[in-house]
Amino acid sequence: MPDTPPPASPALARFRTTFFGDIDHYLAWHDGYEADTTTLDALTPAGRAAAERELLAALQAHWTDPRVIIGLGHLRSRAALPLLHDHLPNAGAYVLAALAQIDAAAVDWPRIDALLGSGASPYQLLDMLMGLRQYFSLAQLPPDVPVTVLSLLIHPEYLVRYHALAALRTWYHLPSAASSQPRADHIFGLICSDQSAGQHREAQRLIREQMQARGYAG
């Protein structure tokens, strides 16, 4: 934590251990960060307010542990909204999960769309694509976001193309081959090669046609 907190009740002490205690960060990065949010539920209203202040202070101090973001999302902290958006480039999926919990209508979509369309790293892009796919439905997205995601089907990096395809198929309920028959998935086959921009453009064209059949106006 950025500062040494005052003495706490047992419940607040458990919260601090859960969200600020030592963990194996490599393992958490590899497997996904988790935090026992029942320690927040066990707090009194005053304790929850104190926990929110400590989590906000950590985020303000650029504390990079995603457990802070998980906690603020669970608390549905509206005060965290501006700070959470600042952390999209380095913790996209965790931030998107928290934003969806707090208020999906308060998401700064132009900012997210700009990040998707900018020179973000492949890791940043796939992290945000996974978060958008998992935590937001098509009805919650502004029209610009699917357009930008469609453009990522011709991204140079395979994993970005893969997660862009997965997101569009999820949002628009597009057909795909069964997981047991990946070779039957023609569009997936088109995006697999890193050497054929023409195949990527063909995949993009086919997906656009399928989207238009589901009401996409682009």
Order of alpha helices (4+ residues) and beta strands (2+ residues): alpha-alpha-alpha-alpha-alpha-alpha-alpha-alpha-alpha-alpha-alpha-alpha-alpha
